[in-house]
Amino acid sequence: MKPTDRSAPFARSGLKPPGEDVKSTEINLAFDDNRDASLVFGQYDQNLAKLERRLGVIANANGNLVTIKGPPEACEHARHVLENLHARVKLGQSIGLGDVDGAIQEGAMQGSLFPKEAEAGRIVFEQIGTRRRGPVRARNAAQDLYLRTLKRHELVFAEGPAGTGKTWLAVGYAVLLLEQGAVERLVLSRPAVEAGERLGFLPGDMREKVDPYLRPIFDALADFMDPRMLERGMQTGMIEVAPLAFMRGRTLSNACVLLDEAQNATTMQMKMFLTRLGEGSRMIVTGDPSQTDLPPGQKSGLSEAISLLSGLEGIGHVVFKEGDVVRHDLVRRIVGAYEAAHRETLDKRK
């Protein structure tokens, strides 16, 4: 791997490279294997470029060696991130840009809140693991709190913008509970607002009717479960995916029940859903209050339920912000732009 020039990001962003007006240091980090190093650095060194943008350092790669230049604290942070990523590569885990973001946030959290754990090299962020996916670790403090809350409470509300991992982690945790035998089945649901919750007129059998509305949940299940096990679970009823309207009149015992896109549930639908909770069950409710598809003037059942129930014993509540988006850098900026516009509109109304 040839040495690369890392000063370009600073020229484009307007930031001053380390060494100009600030005390600069240099850290050399060598990895045992060139192949492992290339996985850590990323394709075309994209992971190093991400480090530069986020931490304000310059990282030059040459074979299995990387030289980090910049402010001492930032360089030390970058070193911890690369060592963390290398440990994941050694375990056979793939590394993406989202993992780099997570490692950066984890390093910041360790350094500021858990200095002793950081020195000892302990893992701070919570993780879950399924047979197909293997270990999945939280990528930021909000996801860490989310996983801890899921393990601690019987009913959890998670609200926040798209791309923060609310649904994906909830499905992963539900599959984990099923594999551990903590629950006997999974019940996964979403409101079918676009069809007005009236699915009878749609063509096809029941599964063909609901598939388009529940596809994101199927995709998440496929990430965490072997396809044959997933198909078998669907056939035997161990895994049930159904629109919210089909929950009425049921009592769901010894199950993990997930309601996704809950911002599109009405007040009565939310009350109906929450009262389905039976003995030995867990319930997870996720949604983004800023993306409701309900008719104008109709209050979201998610927002009302959170205001009424947050703080009650056995109920957890996690709020994700725009800075917790892990899907893509551009998604983070898009969400931020919409949030800024919304705040500006509210300020004008005052």
TORKOL-4160 file (C-alpha; in steps of 0.2 Angstrom, whole numbers, padded with zeros to 4 digits, m for minus):
350
<pt num="1" X="0000" Y="0000" Z="0000"/>
<pt num="2" X="0007" Y="0017" Z="m0005"/>
<pt num="3" X="0009" Y="0032" Z="0007"/>
<pt num="4" X="m0006" Y="0043" Z="0005"/>
<pt num="5" X="m0008" Y="0062" Z="0006"/>
<pt num="6" X="m0021" Y="0066" Z="0020"/>
<pt num="7" X="m0020" Y="0085" Z="0019"/>
<pt num="8" X="m0034" Y="0087" Z="0006"/>
<pt num="9" X="m0049" Y="0085" Z="0018"/>
<pt num="10" X="m0042" Y="0100" Z="0028"/>
<pt num="11" X="m0041" Y="0111" Z="0013"/>
<pt num="12" X="m0059" Y="0106" Z="0008"/>
<pt num="13" X="m0066" Y="0109" Z="0025"/>
<pt num="14" X="m0057" Y="0125" Z="0029"/>
<pt num="15" X="m0049" Y="0117" Z="0045"/>
<pt num="16" X="m0031" Y="0120" Z="0048"/>
<pt num="17" X="m0020" Y="0105" Z="0048"/>
<pt num="18" X="m0012" Y="0099" Z="0064"/>
<pt num="19" X="0004" Y="0109" Z="0068"/>
<pt num="20" X="m0003" Y="0126" Z="0063"/>
<pt num="21" X="m0007" Y="0136" Z="0079"/>
<pt num="22" X="m0009" Y="0121" Z="0089"/>
<pt num="23" X="0004" Y="0109" Z="0098"/>
<pt num="24" X="0006" Y="0094" Z="0086"/>
<pt num="25" X="0012" Y="0076" Z="0090"/>
<pt num="26" X="0015" Y="0061" Z="0080"/>
<pt num="27" X="0010" Y="0042" Z="0083"/>
<pt num="28" X="0016" Y="0027" Z="0073"/>
<pt num="29" X="0005" Y="0012" Z="0074"/>
<pt num="30" X="0010" Y="m0004" Z="0066"/>
<pt num="31" X="m0001" Y="m0020" Z="0063"/>
<pt num="32" X="0005" Y="m0038" Z="0063"/>
<pt num="33" X="m0003" Y="m0042" Z="0046"/>
<pt num="34" X="m0004" Y="m0031" Z="0030"/>
<pt num="35" X="m0021" Y="m0039" Z="0026"/>
<pt num="36" X="m0028" Y="m0035" Z="0043"/>
<pt num="37" X="m0021" Y="m0017" Z="0041"/>
<pt num="38" X="m0030" Y="m0015" Z="0025"/>
<pt num="39" X="m0047" Y="m0020" Z="0032"/>
<pt num="40" X="m0044" Y="m0008" Z="0047"/>
<pt num="41" X="m0039" Y="0006" Z="0035"/>
<pt num="42" X="m0054" Y="0002" Z="0023"/>
<pt num="43" X="m0056" Y="0002" Z="0004"/>
<pt num="44" X="m0045" Y="0017" Z="m0003"/>
<pt num="45" X="m0041" Y="0021" Z="0016"/>
<pt num="46" X="m0059" Y="0027" Z="0018"/>
<pt num="47" X="m0059" Y="0023" Z="0037"/>
<pt num="48" X="m0043" Y="0034" Z="0039"/>
<pt num="49" X="m0052" Y="0048" Z="0029"/>
<pt num="50" X="m0067" Y="0047" Z="0041"/>
<pt num="51" X="m0055" Y="0048" Z="0056"/>
<pt num="52" X="m0047" Y="0063" Z="0049"/>
<pt num="53" X="m0064" Y="0072" Z="0046"/>
<pt num="54" X="m0071" Y="0067" Z="0064"/>
<pt num="55" X="m0055" Y="0070" Z="0074"/>
<pt num="56" X="m0045" Y="0083" Z="0065"/>
<pt num="57" X="m0029" Y="0073" Z="0062"/>
<pt num="58" X="m0019" Y="0067" Z="0047"/>
<pt num="59" X="m0017" Y="0049" Z="0045"/>
<pt num="60" X="m0004" Y="0042" Z="0032"/>
<pt num="61" X="m0005" Y="0023" Z="0028"/>
<pt num="62" X="0010" Y="0014" Z="0022"/>
<pt num="63" X="0008" Y="m0005" Z="0021"/>
<pt num="64" X="0004" Y="m0011" Z="0039"/>
<pt num="65" X="0010" Y="0006" Z="0046"/>
<pt num="66" X="0000" Y="0021" Z="0049"/>
<pt num="67" X="0006" Y="0038" Z="0055"/>
<pt num="68" X="m0006" Y="0049" Z="0064"/>
<pt num="69" X="m0002" Y="0068" Z="0066"/>
<pt num="70" X="m0011" Y="0081" Z="0075"/>
<pt num="71" X="m0016" Y="0087" Z="0093"/>
<pt num="72" X="m0010" Y="0075" Z="0106"/>
<pt num="73" X="m0027" Y="0071" Z="0113"/>
<pt num="74" X="m0035" Y="0068" Z="0095"/>
<pt num="75" X="m0020" Y="0057" Z="0090"/>
<pt num="76" X="m0022" Y="0047" Z="0106"/>
<pt num="77" X="m0041" Y="0045" Z="0102"/>
<pt num="78" X="m0037" Y="0040" Z="0084"/>
<pt num="79" X="m0025" Y="0027" Z="0090"/>
<pt num="80" X="m0038" Y="0019" Z="0102"/>
<pt num="81" X="m0050" Y="0019" Z="0088"/>
<pt num="82" X="m0039" Y="0010" Z="0076"/>
<pt num="83" X="m0034" Y="m0003" Z="0089"/>
<pt num="84" X="m0052" Y="m0006" Z="0093"/>
<pt num="85" X="m0056" Y="m0009" Z="0074"/>
<pt num="86" X="m0041" Y="m0020" Z="0073"/>
<pt num="87" X="m0048" Y="m0031" Z="0088"/>
<pt num="88" X="m0064" Y="m0033" Z="0078"/>
<pt num="89" X="m0055" Y="m0038" Z="0062"/>
<pt num="90" X="m0045" Y="m0051" Z="0072"/>
<pt num="91" X="m0062" Y="m0058" Z="0078"/>
<pt num="92" X="m0068" Y="m0060" Z="0060"/>
<pt num="93" X="m0080" Y="m0045" Z="0060"/>
<pt num="94" X="m0082" Y="m0034" Z="0045"/>
<pt num="95" X="m0078" Y="m0015" Z="0047"/>
<pt num="96" X="m0089" Y="m0001" Z="0039"/>
<pt num="97" X="m0089" Y="0017" Z="0040"/>
<pt num="98" X="m0103" Y="0016" Z="0053"/>
<pt num="99" X="m0092" Y="0005" Z="0064"/>
<pt num="100" X="m0079" Y="0019" Z="0063"/>
<pt num="101" X="m0091" Y="0031" Z="0069"/>
<pt num="102" X="m0096" Y="0020" Z="0083"/>
<pt num="103" X="m0078" Y="0017" Z="0088"/>
<pt num="104" X="m0075" Y="0036" Z="0088"/>
<pt num="105" X="m0090" Y="0039" Z="0100"/>
<pt num="106" X="m0085" Y="0024" Z="0111"/>
<pt num="107" X="m0067" Y="0031" Z="0113"/>
<pt num="108" X="m0074" Y="0048" Z="0117"/>
<pt num="109" X="m0086" Y="0040" Z="0130"/>
<pt num="110" X="m0072" Y="0029" Z="0138"/>
<pt num="111" X="m0060" Y="0044" Z="0139"/>
<pt num="112" X="m0072" Y="0056" Z="0147"/>
<pt num="113" X="m0083" Y="0044" Z="0158"/>
<pt num="114" X="m0074" Y="0028" Z="0160"/>
<pt num="115" X="m0055" Y="0033" Z="0161"/>
<pt num="116" X="m0050" Y="0017" Z="0171"/>
<pt num="117" X="m0060" Y="0006" Z="0159"/>
<pt num="118" X="m0051" Y="0014" Z="0144"/>
<pt num="119" X="m0034" Y="0011" Z="0152"/>
<pt num="120" X="m0038" Y="m0007" Z="0155"/>
<pt num="121" X="m0045" Y="m0009" Z="0137"/>
<pt num="122" X="m0062" Y="m0015" Z="0143"/>
<pt num="123" X="m0077" Y="m0013" Z="0132"/>
<pt num="124" X="m0089" Y="0000" Z="0138"/>
<pt num="125" X="m0103" Y="m0001" Z="0125"/>
<pt num="126" X="m0116" Y="m0015" Z="0127"/>
<pt num="127" X="m0118" Y="m0029" Z="0114"/>
<pt num="128" X="m0130" Y="m0042" Z="0108"/>
<pt num="129" X="m0127" Y="m0058" Z="0098"/>
<pt num="130" X="m0137" Y="m0070" Z="0088"/>
<pt num="131" X="m0131" Y="m0086" Z="0080"/>
<pt num="132" X="m0132" Y="m0080" Z="0062"/>
<pt num="133" X="m0125" Y="m0062" Z="0065"/>
<pt num="134" X="m0113" Y="m0065" Z="0079"/>
<pt num="135" X="m0109" Y="m0051" Z="0091"/>
<pt num="136" X="m0117" Y="m0034" Z="0087"/>
<pt num="137" X="m0110" Y="m0019" Z="0098"/>
<pt num="138" X="m0119" Y="m0002" Z="0101"/>
<pt num="139" X="m0111" Y="0011" Z="0090"/>
<pt num="140" X="m0114" Y="0026" Z="0101"/>
<pt num="141" X="m0120" Y="0031" Z="0118"/>
<pt num="142" X="m0138" Y="0031" Z="0113"/>
<pt num="143" X="m0138" Y="0014" Z="0106"/>
<pt num="144" X="m0128" Y="0008" Z="0122"/>
<pt num="145" X="m0142" Y="0015" Z="0133"/>
<pt num="146" X="m0155" Y="0007" Z="0122"/>
<pt num="147" X="m0148" Y="m0010" Z="0123"/>
<pt num="148" X="m0146" Y="m0008" Z="0142"/>
<pt num="149" X="m0164" Y="m0002" Z="0143"/>
<pt num="150" X="m0170" Y="m0017" Z="0133"/>
<pt num="151" X="m0162" Y="m0029" Z="0145"/>
<pt num="152" X="m0169" Y="m0020" Z="0160"/>
<pt num="153" X="m0187" Y="m0016" Z="0156"/>
<pt num="154" X="m0202" Y="m0026" Z="0151"/>
<pt num="155" X="m0209" Y="m0011" Z="0140"/>
<pt num="156" X="m0197" Y="0001" Z="0131"/>
<pt num="157" X="m0201" Y="0016" Z="0120"/>
<pt num="158" X="m0188" Y="0021" Z="0108"/>
<pt num="159" X="m0190" Y="0037" Z="0098"/>
<pt num="160" X="m0179" Y="0047" Z="0086"/>
<pt num="161" X="m0175" Y="0050" Z="0068"/>
<pt num="162" X="m0172" Y="0037" Z="0054"/>
<pt num="163" X="m0155" Y="0029" Z="0053"/>
<pt num="164" X="m0152" Y="0027" Z="0072"/>
<pt num="165" X="m0154" Y="0008" Z="0073"/>
<pt num="166" X="m0170" Y="0008" Z="0083"/>
<pt num="167" X="m0179" Y="m0005" Z="0073"/>
<pt num="168" X="m0164" Y="m0015" Z="0068"/>
<pt num="169" X="m0157" Y="m0017" Z="0086"/>
<pt num="170" X="m0175" Y="m0021" Z="0093"/>
<pt num="171" X="m0177" Y="m0035" Z="0080"/>
<pt num="172" X="m0159" Y="m0041" Z="0085"/>
<pt num="173" X="m0163" Y="m0041" Z="0103"/>
<pt num="174" X="m0180" Y="m0050" Z="0100"/>
<pt num="175" X="m0171" Y="m0064" Z="0090"/>
<pt num="176" X="m0159" Y="m0066" Z="0104"/>
<pt num="177" X="m0173" Y="m0068" Z="0117"/>
<pt num="178" X="m0180" Y="m0081" Z="0106"/>
<pt num="179" X="m0164" Y="m0091" Z="0104"/>
<pt num="180" X="m0160" Y="m0090" Z="0122"/>
<pt num="181" X="m0178" Y="m0097" Z="0126"/>
<pt num="182" X="m0183" Y="m0082" Z="0136"/>
<pt num="183" X="m0198" Y="m0080" Z="0125"/>
<pt num="184" X="m0207" Y="m0093" Z="0115"/>
<pt num="185" X="m0212" Y="m0082" Z="0100"/>
<pt num="186" X="m0210" Y="m0066" Z="0091"/>
<pt num="187" X="m0224" Y="m0054" Z="0086"/>
<pt num="188" X="m0219" Y="m0040" Z="0075"/>
<pt num="189" X="m0231" Y="m0027" Z="0069"/>
<pt num="190" X="m0233" Y="m0010" Z="0060"/>
<pt num="191" X="m0248" Y="0001" Z="0057"/>
<pt num="192" X="m0253" Y="0000" Z="0038"/>
<pt num="193" X="m0258" Y="0018" Z="0037"/>
<pt num="194" X="m0257" Y="0019" Z="0018"/>
<pt num="195" X="m0271" Y="0006" Z="0016"/>
<pt num="196" X="m0281" Y="0014" Z="0030"/>
<pt num="197" X="m0279" Y="m0002" Z="0040"/>
<pt num="198" X="m0292" Y="m0010" Z="0028"/>
<pt num="199" X="m0282" Y="m0024" Z="0019"/>
<pt num="200" X="m0296" Y="m0035" Z="0013"/>
<pt num="201" X="m0298" Y="m0026" Z="m0004"/>
<pt num="202" X="m0280" Y="m0029" Z="m0008"/>
<pt num="203" X="m0276" Y="m0044" Z="m0019"/>
<pt num="204" X="m0267" Y="m0060" Z="m0014"/>
<pt num="205" X="m0267" Y="m0070" Z="0002"/>
<pt num="206" X="m0264" Y="m0063" Z="0019"/>
<pt num="207" X="m0245" Y="m0063" Z="0018"/>
<pt num="208" X="m0245" Y="m0055" Z="0001"/>
<pt num="209" X="m0257" Y="m0042" Z="0007"/>
<pt num="210" X="m0245" Y="m0037" Z="0022"/>
<pt num="211" X="m0228" Y="m0040" Z="0015"/>
<pt num="212" X="m0226" Y="m0022" Z="0007"/>
<pt num="213" X="m0230" Y="m0014" Z="0024"/>
<pt num="214" X="m0219" Y="m0025" Z="0034"/>
<pt num="215" X="m0204" Y="m0027" Z="0023"/>
<pt num="216" X="m0192" Y="m0018" Z="0034"/>
<pt num="217" X="m0195" Y="m0030" Z="0048"/>
<pt num="218" X="m0192" Y="m0045" Z="0036"/>
<pt num="219" X="m0176" Y="m0037" Z="0031"/>
<pt num="220" X="m0170" Y="m0035" Z="0049"/>
<pt num="221" X="m0175" Y="m0053" Z="0053"/>
<pt num="222" X="m0165" Y="m0059" Z="0038"/>
<pt num="223" X="m0150" Y="m0050" Z="0045"/>
<pt num="224" X="m0151" Y="m0059" Z="0062"/>
<pt num="225" X="m0158" Y="m0076" Z="0057"/>
<pt num="226" X="m0154" Y="m0090" Z="0046"/>
<pt num="227" X="m0166" Y="m0090" Z="0031"/>
<pt num="228" X="m0171" Y="m0108" Z="0034"/>
<pt num="229" X="m0175" Y="m0105" Z="0052"/>
<pt num="230" X="m0184" Y="m0089" Z="0048"/>
<pt num="231" X="m0195" Y="m0098" Z="0035"/>
<pt num="232" X="m0198" Y="m0112" Z="0048"/>
<pt num="233" X="m0203" Y="m0100" Z="0061"/>
<pt num="234" X="m0215" Y="m0091" Z="0050"/>
<pt num="235" X="m0223" Y="m0107" Z="0045"/>
<pt num="236" X="m0225" Y="m0113" Z="0063"/>
<pt num="237" X="m0231" Y="m0097" Z="0070"/>
<pt num="238" X="m0216" Y="m0095" Z="0081"/>
<pt num="239" X="m0213" Y="m0079" Z="0071"/>
<pt num="240" X="m0228" Y="m0068" Z="0067"/>
<pt num="241" X="m0227" Y="m0052" Z="0057"/>
<pt num="242" X="m0244" Y="m0043" Z="0056"/>
<pt num="243" X="m0252" Y="m0026" Z="0054"/>
<pt num="244" X="m0257" Y="m0017" Z="0070"/>
<pt num="245" X="m0275" Y="m0019" Z="0066"/>
<pt num="246" X="m0274" Y="m0038" Z="0068"/>
<pt num="247" X="m0268" Y="m0036" Z="0087"/>
<pt num="248" X="m0285" Y="m0032" Z="0093"/>
<pt num="249" X="m0293" Y="m0044" Z="0106"/>
<pt num="250" X="m0277" Y="m0054" Z="0109"/>
<pt num="251" X="m0267" Y="m0058" Z="0124"/>
<pt num="252" X="m0248" Y="m0061" Z="0120"/>
<pt num="253" X="m0240" Y="m0071" Z="0133"/>
<pt num="254" X="m0222" Y="m0077" Z="0133"/>
<pt num="255" X="m0218" Y="m0067" Z="0118"/>
<pt num="256" X="m0207" Y="m0052" Z="0112"/>
<pt num="257" X="m0219" Y="m0040" Z="0104"/>
<pt num="258" X="m0212" Y="m0026" Z="0093"/>
<pt num="259" X="m0222" Y="m0011" Z="0086"/>
<pt num="260" X="m0212" Y="m0002" Z="0073"/>
<pt num="261" X="m0217" Y="0015" Z="0065"/>
<pt num="262" X="m0228" Y="0018" Z="0080"/>
<pt num="263" X="m0229" Y="0037" Z="0077"/>
<pt num="264" X="m0243" Y="0031" Z="0064"/>
<pt num="265" X="m0253" Y="0023" Z="0078"/>
<pt num="266" X="m0268" Y="0032" Z="0084"/>
<pt num="267" X="m0272" Y="0035" Z="0102"/>
<pt num="268" X="m0284" Y="0021" Z="0103"/>
<pt num="269" X="m0273" Y="0009" Z="0093"/>
<pt num="270" X="m0258" Y="0012" Z="0105"/>
<pt num="271" X="m0269" Y="0009" Z="0120"/>
<pt num="272" X="m0276" Y="m0007" Z="0112"/>
<pt num="273" X="m0258" Y="m0013" Z="0108"/>
<pt num="274" X="m0250" Y="m0009" Z="0125"/>
<pt num="275" X="m0264" Y="m0019" Z="0134"/>
<pt num="276" X="m0260" Y="m0035" Z="0124"/>
<pt num="277" X="m0245" Y="m0038" Z="0135"/>
<pt num="278" X="m0246" Y="m0054" Z="0144"/>
<pt num="279" X="m0237" Y="m0064" Z="0156"/>
<pt num="280" X="m0218" Y="m0067" Z="0153"/>
<pt num="281" X="m0218" Y="m0055" Z="0138"/>
<pt num="282" X="m0208" Y="m0040" Z="0133"/>
<pt num="283" X="m0214" Y="m0026" Z="0122"/>
<pt num="284" X="m0204" Y="m0014" Z="0112"/>
<pt num="285" X="m0211" Y="0002" Z="0103"/>
<pt num="286" X="m0201" Y="0012" Z="0091"/>
<pt num="287" X="m0205" Y="0027" Z="0080"/>
<pt num="288" X="m0200" Y="0044" Z="0074"/>
<pt num="289" X="m0213" Y="0057" Z="0080"/>
<pt num="290" X="m0207" Y="0069" Z="0066"/>
<pt num="291" X="m0213" Y="0057" Z="0052"/>
<pt num="292" X="m0231" Y="0054" Z="0056"/>
<pt num="293" X="m0242" Y="0049" Z="0041"/>
<pt num="294" X="m0258" Y="0052" Z="0051"/>
<pt num="295" X="m0271" Y="0064" Z="0045"/>
<pt num="296" X="m0268" Y="0082" Z="0050"/>
<pt num="297" X="m0275" Y="0086" Z="0067"/>
<pt num="298" X="m0274" Y="0068" Z="0073"/>
<pt num="299" X="m0263" Y="0065" Z="0088"/>
<pt num="300" X="m0250" Y="0052" Z="0087"/>
<pt num="301" X="m0252" Y="0038" Z="0099"/>
<pt num="302" X="m0234" Y="0036" Z="0102"/>
<pt num="303" X="m0231" Y="0054" Z="0108"/>
<pt num="304" X="m0246" Y="0053" Z="0120"/>
<pt num="305" X="m0241" Y="0036" Z="0127"/>
<pt num="306" X="m0223" Y="0042" Z="0130"/>
<pt num="307" X="m0230" Y="0057" Z="0139"/>
<pt num="308" X="m0242" Y="0047" Z="0150"/>
<pt num="309" X="m0231" Y="0032" Z="0154"/>
<pt num="310" X="m0213" Y="0037" Z="0154"/>
<pt num="311" X="m0206" Y="0035" Z="0172"/>
<pt num="312" X="m0218" Y="0021" Z="0177"/>
<pt num="313" X="m0210" Y="0006" Z="0185"/>
<pt num="314" X="m0205" Y="m0007" Z="0172"/>
<pt num="315" X="m0206" Y="0005" Z="0157"/>
<pt num="316" X="m0190" Y="0012" Z="0149"/>
<pt num="317" X="m0189" Y="0027" Z="0137"/>
<pt num="318" X="m0174" Y="0031" Z="0125"/>
<pt num="319" X="m0173" Y="0046" Z="0114"/>
<pt num="320" X="m0161" Y="0046" Z="0099"/>
<pt num="321" X="m0155" Y="0063" Z="0092"/>
<pt num="322" X="m0149" Y="0068" Z="0074"/>
<pt num="323" X="m0131" Y="0065" Z="0080"/>
<pt num="324" X="m0135" Y="0047" Z="0084"/>
<pt num="325" X="m0138" Y="0042" Z="0065"/>
<pt num="326" X="m0127" Y="0028" Z="0060"/>
<pt num="327" X="m0134" Y="0024" Z="0043"/>
<pt num="328" X="m0123" Y="0037" Z="0032"/>
<pt num="329" X="m0115" Y="0053" Z="0035"/>
<pt num="330" X="m0127" Y="0061" Z="0022"/>
<pt num="331" X="m0142" Y="0055" Z="0032"/>
<pt num="332" X="m0135" Y="0063" Z="0047"/>
<pt num="333" X="m0134" Y="0080" Z="0038"/>
<pt num="334" X="m0151" Y="0078" Z="0030"/>
<pt num="335" X="m0159" Y="0075" Z="0047"/>
<pt num="336" X="m0149" Y="0089" Z="0055"/>
<pt num="337" X="m0155" Y="0101" Z="0041"/>
<pt num="338" X="m0174" Y="0096" Z="0044"/>
<pt num="339" X="m0172" Y="0098" Z="0062"/>
<pt num="340" X="m0164" Y="0115" Z="0060"/>
<pt num="341" X="m0178" Y="0120" Z="0049"/>
<pt num="342" X="m0191" Y="0114" Z="0061"/>
<pt num="343" X="m0183" Y="0123" Z="0076"/>
<pt num="344" X="m0183" Y="0139" Z="0065"/>
<pt num="345" X="m0201" Y="0137" Z="0061"/>
<pt num="346" X="m0205" Y="0135" Z="0080"/>
<pt num="347" X="m0195" Y="0151" Z="0084"/>
<pt num="348" X="m0205" Y="0161" Z="0071"/>
<pt num="349" X="m0221" Y="0156" Z="0079"/>
<pt num="350" X="m0216" Y="0162" Z="0096"/>
